[in-house]
Amino acid sequence: MRVKQNTAVVAAAGLLVAGCFSVDRPEVAGEIATRAGMTALQVNGGAFVLQTFMRLGKPGAPIHVYVEGDGFAWINRSQPSPDPTPTDPTALRLAAADPSPNVVYVARPCQYVRSGGSRRCEEDYWTERRFASEVVESVDEVIGKLKERGGGGLIDLFGFSGGGAVAALTAARRTDVASLRTVAGNLDHVVMNQRAEVSPLIGSLNAADVADKLSAVPQIHFIGGEDNITPSYIAESYKAHARRKDCIAIVPVPGVSHIDGWTERWGSLLKRNLPKC
């Protein structure tokens, strides 16, 4: 059964339709990464080959890992995109703005490698199964390989939109995650879809189900004050699943929507102290 999409989500994606096929999306990403001193590498991770960009300048130091959002997943309410590569990769822009010596960006399955021979690029993996266990396993494996390449070190995980869910689910699989931050994160797609009265994501894991397991990990979940796609109730629902609340901070950011305004604010938001727990 095909997922009936949230009107706001599809409307936001629809604004990009006119120009998405005239934009060289890999070239856009490459330019963003190059300006930030990041190099490209496609990494084999389980069921998928994932596109990454990285700057690993200090072996053994913590690694900031950014997970991309859902990208250009839908053309309209009933038609999935043939290529989920984001037109403007928000998580990559955030990674590029991060001054840390070790920064890694991980795209989601089939983004940037759709025509590059990646395995299992069925549309389910950017629609109903976007948070499937094999997706999380792939991201986890890729992070492990890049951590080894960077000389070890703890992992600070970051995720934008649906990448926030993947980041949380990945954190729950690892023992080396020092912190978790999400930006406009979809941290409880079950509640989100119930409120929107749309079909559930069959075959997807839900970040809220690992909130309690992660409750001792310092976390900040940034919510755009003008975000009508992932409003604050989604992060609040995630937090409600954790018995321990003191490690989880939900931070509204005025004047920011689901997509617009994050890059400009990221330098100051990065400096915000994590909860002490």
Secondary structure, DSSP 8 states (H G I E B T S, - for coil): ------HHHHHHHHTTHHHHTTS-HHHHHHHHHHHTT-EEEEEEETTEEEEEEEEE-STTS-EEEEE----S-BSSSS-B-S----SS-HHHHHHHT---SEEEEE--TTTTTTTTT-TT--GGGGTTTTT-HHHHHHHHHHHHHHHHHTT---EEEEEETHHHHHHHHHHTT-S-EEEEEEES----HHHHHHHHT----TT---GGGGTTTTTTS-EEEEEETT-SSS-HHHHHHHHHT-S--TTEEEEEETT--SSTTHHHHHHHHHTS-----
